[in-house]
């Protein structure tokens, strides 16, 4: 099993960005398939590392082929690898994502990208009732050093039914509850990259534990499972 991201991954995607057409890709497909096999193995290795501190139910590596049907960008191929790591449902909420792209565009992301209507309302009501536990997690030194703060979309004002003057309105206005962490090309191909990613994912657990508890209980704290 591969325990690193091969250096040729970034080199190949740089070439593909300059030759993003079917003729070039088909000519170089054997090279891509060899790289893809190593990268999939690396993702699986990361999944094994994560299973030491979490329960990963599914690892999905996204295909290189772009869906151009409804896009103005008609280039046929992605110039990156992306893969998600799903936690055991329904009791464990949240997910992980690893993105490998040259020119220092690699990153990891974690959290809640597009919570459904019910989950979004439940999260907001929790913050409305008591935001102290979430604040403590966000302000923890290790957590803050690793992940910084929330990124993602938020409303310009209070959502319907919530007080725009509420002390937790900065949290309540959020539509996404995600964190990201960027990596340089040098970091991505280093021997300890997957270990570092795993350490970062491990650091998110207080947040996931909190959100899983919120999303599997009602407003009275009674289990929904």
Buried (B, 14 or more C-beta within 10 A) or exposed (E): EBBBBBEBBBBBBBBBBEEBEEEBBEEBEEBBEEBBEBBBBBBBBBBBBBEEEBEBEEBEBEEBEBEEEEEEEEEEBBBBBBBBBBBEEEEBBBBBBBBBBBEBBBBBBBBBBEBEEEBBBBBBBBBBEEBEBBEEBBEBEEBEEBBEEBBBEBBEEBBEEBEEEBEBBEBBBBBBBBBBBEBEBEBBBBEEBBEBBBEBBBBBBBBBBBBBBBBBBEEEEEEEE
